[in-house]
């Protein structure tokens, strides 16, 4: 059982003498005498989930109750993730009403017990308003609240933890223990290892050399991996930070980059290095995000090109120096190779620190949004910004303010009854009461408002909303201080806390507004900061921190948000899950709202939406003005937002956050190390607190090939033999000109016609072979006849076929084209090749299985489903000597279930209405034309070539598969979240 420390049972932190008698709560959403549930139409739904590999039902709960306006996706995620009780038992929750009551009534009771409300009537209004906002998806608490509050489990409400480790073995082993307890509960933790002495320093006790922090990272990483594998609600997530002046910083920077090299080598040797594969556990440091803490001193040394000192942990003296510019380049190089390490800007972080008299901020949670004292935690909640967009296109600032007031009140109440994994974390959290209010759906709000994400107008609105949120939060915190007292550590930190409030206010005054919408929001933010500082000067503040921007992974889906956290829209076309089962592909609903905002007519809007549905982007959409293209720019697709667009949005909102921002700046595969250096450098210049990058494809390297250098004497003769030749004797050279000979296929030859699906894209492949076996031609059918895509695939087919007939080994093609990554990619309908990184990757894996012998395939690491299963069962891919081998498997792997094997005689008897496709290529003057019988033309596919672009625009190649349901995940801050079941890779 998880070690927990209960919150105070008495009235500590409650109402003090001379303070007001509690809060008066106004009705905003609700009507007196009418419960929020009574104004909603409820319906019963069946939630069934199946194993993506076997089709086996892994979750089933029928007749669950949800409002009719909740999507099937939201109800599925809440049912599977948040309903408590054993499925099938009487105690199992089966209605959203039960879930909301379990949480809300616990908050109300604690609020009354600790003196938050002036009257019973105010407590009832609080209950109704909180219920309404959760019911109508206006906001959501973080996942631990839904997991734990109101249950028999420990009442853990925090998702973010920061630990501490000192330079002693007891402390290091305690770190392992505390981290494990947090992982067991499905949360994540971060810490700074810089107190541990470096491998260049001596041990006090024995005089030997210290191991250094990187060595201890190995043990912690193995522990996290073990606990992750134990079936926790979410995967273990952790952050490891090292200061830039630590003597082992260079080793730390390279840790994960070296491991990525190992992954490539092992994968190419045939080991299973896929996510969750049997052999991936041999790779170290994969369960943590790594970040280097850089100071202004170091960044100025980078800027000036000077040396920088590395300091001993025990004495503080400089024991080594490095070229700052080179170290910075090494950091960027490692990030280019494997996305780690990120940077945390230490000087900036501590300049915005409200409690420096208690201690410095040295670390963050795994996603880098929560940054405060060691051994502390933060509970989160996020607003759905799209709920405040009014019909007239304005942002409802007044209602937004009331919502923030209520949410901050509820979040602070939760600390009164919350349990914590360790005594130290519980003590610090109760003493400083760190909160993390944030939001989701910013990208959707901007698009619906007709504002580009990467634009001055978009940044002005985002900055104004963020400022309004945090200004209102601190104003309510000051009011709470007048009711139940300021946080216990406030008196010691009163002046620095007030200084940070003034910094926020000054940043608000510097916002440059551009439109009526952001002008109105900014005006209200200015009022809230002025009022908050005035009240705080009198009462102090109840909370040392108020706001962060978290990933909002699972809870974003619970609120039916189109975009998570501060992220832009991911793509213009998404898959929508249907209540009755299945899914459909639709254009984002924010697109027509944006077009209406921009002044387009209904007819034009319909035409543009239809164009987007077909093409997946807005380029050349009928009637759409080119100057409006930028409004529809997304994270992926034809008009992907540039990396600096993401950085500038972070910079616009950072001055109005107590913590930081969980966000990874995605960069194209073609990005250079120098571009990453510039991103990291600009992040410092623009005042960010943390920054991480991800270069597409950086974690899946292409197969390595090393060509041995030929000796000077290619024929093997030594130097002495050459020197013995009579210098007067003329050297006679015989030049042999080798010309490849084409081996044509006979008029009749065996062939295989197979349909396939890769990432939703459908196609057909016909492969013909010589009578004595051996592949001789390949023809591919993909996209509409006459389309560019179909033409390119025809040309590619001819090129490969000619190469095969001229003797290019199939093995060579397989080595070159497998692991090639581009869209469409993802799940296939072939049981032997469940995942493919591109259509080319699939085609040549399938051909290898059909035409290459086992010993050749095994060297490349390509196995059939039966072979992989046999390896799992027996430890060997090959059957036992006494095991009968099916005929199809003795020659090649079994084809997909829908593979159609036909000979040429069958092809000649095809329906007369199906015309043959003739492909012709001129090789040289002596070559005749190449002719081949094509595959039967595909019926009209559910995914035409134009519809493939929808998949292209909405899929990230390097996102991992969900451990729960197998669906490809999508980015959520610096983590990933599954749209199918709501599972995350460690976020809240």
Secondary structure as GFF3:
##gff-version 3
##sequence-region A 1 988
A	DSSP	three_ten_helix	36	39	.	.	.	ID=ss1
A	DSSP	beta_strand	42	50	.	.	.	ID=ss2
A	DSSP	beta_strand	57	67	.	.	.	ID=ss3
A	DSSP	alpha_helix	72	81	.	.	.	ID=ss4
A	DSSP	alpha_helix	96	113	.	.	.	ID=ss5
A	DSSP	alpha_helix	120	135	.	.	.	ID=ss6
A	DSSP	beta_strand	139	141	.	.	.	ID=ss7
A	DSSP	alpha_helix	143	148	.	.	.	ID=ss8
A	DSSP	beta_strand	160	162	.	.	.	ID=ss9
A	DSSP	alpha_helix	169	184	.	.	.	ID=ss10
A	DSSP	beta_strand	188	192	.	.	.	ID=ss11
A	DSSP	alpha_helix	213	229	.	.	.	ID=ss12
A	DSSP	beta_strand	237	243	.	.	.	ID=ss13
A	DSSP	alpha_helix	249	268	.	.	.	ID=ss14
A	DSSP	three_ten_helix	280	282	.	.	.	ID=ss15
A	DSSP	beta_strand	288	294	.	.	.	ID=ss16
A	DSSP	alpha_helix	296	304	.	.	.	ID=ss17
A	DSSP	beta_strand	307	311	.	.	.	ID=ss18
A	DSSP	beta_strand	318	323	.	.	.	ID=ss19
A	DSSP	alpha_helix	324	338	.	.	.	ID=ss20
A	DSSP	beta_strand	342	345	.	.	.	ID=ss21
A	DSSP	alpha_helix	346	351	.	.	.	ID=ss22
A	DSSP	beta_strand	376	384	.	.	.	ID=ss23
A	DSSP	three_ten_helix	385	388	.	.	.	ID=ss24
A	DSSP	alpha_helix	397	417	.	.	.	ID=ss25
A	DSSP	alpha_helix	423	432	.	.	.	ID=ss26
A	DSSP	beta_strand	435	440	.	.	.	ID=ss27
A	DSSP	alpha_helix	442	448	.	.	.	ID=ss28
A	DSSP	alpha_helix	456	484	.	.	.	ID=ss29
A	DSSP	three_ten_helix	491	493	.	.	.	ID=ss30
A	DSSP	alpha_helix	494	509	.	.	.	ID=ss31
A	DSSP	alpha_helix	516	539	.	.	.	ID=ss32
A	DSSP	alpha_helix	554	558	.	.	.	ID=ss33
A	DSSP	beta_strand	573	577	.	.	.	ID=ss34
A	DSSP	beta_strand	583	587	.	.	.	ID=ss35
A	DSSP	alpha_helix	589	597	.	.	.	ID=ss36
A	DSSP	alpha_helix	602	615	.	.	.	ID=ss37
A	DSSP	three_ten_helix	626	632	.	.	.	ID=ss38
A	DSSP	alpha_helix	643	654	.	.	.	ID=ss39
A	DSSP	beta_strand	664	667	.	.	.	ID=ss40
A	DSSP	alpha_helix	673	685	.	.	.	ID=ss41
A	DSSP	beta_strand	690	695	.	.	.	ID=ss42
A	DSSP	alpha_helix	719	723	.	.	.	ID=ss43
A	DSSP	beta_strand	751	758	.	.	.	ID=ss44
A	DSSP	beta_strand	761	769	.	.	.	ID=ss45
A	DSSP	beta_strand	775	781	.	.	.	ID=ss46
A	DSSP	alpha_helix	788	805	.	.	.	ID=ss47
A	DSSP	alpha_helix	810	817	.	.	.	ID=ss48
A	DSSP	beta_strand	826	830	.	.	.	ID=ss49
A	DSSP	beta_strand	833	836	.	.	.	ID=ss50
A	DSSP	alpha_helix	839	851	.	.	.	ID=ss51
A	DSSP	alpha_helix	854	860	.	.	.	ID=ss52
A	DSSP	alpha_helix	865	874	.	.	.	ID=ss53
A	DSSP	alpha_helix	887	891	.	.	.	ID=ss54
A	DSSP	beta_strand	900	902	.	.	.	ID=ss55
A	DSSP	alpha_helix	904	908	.	.	.	ID=ss56
A	DSSP	alpha_helix	945	953	.	.	.	ID=ss57
A	DSSP	beta_strand	970	972	.	.	.	ID=ss58
A	DSSP	beta_strand	975	977	.	.	.	ID=ss59
###
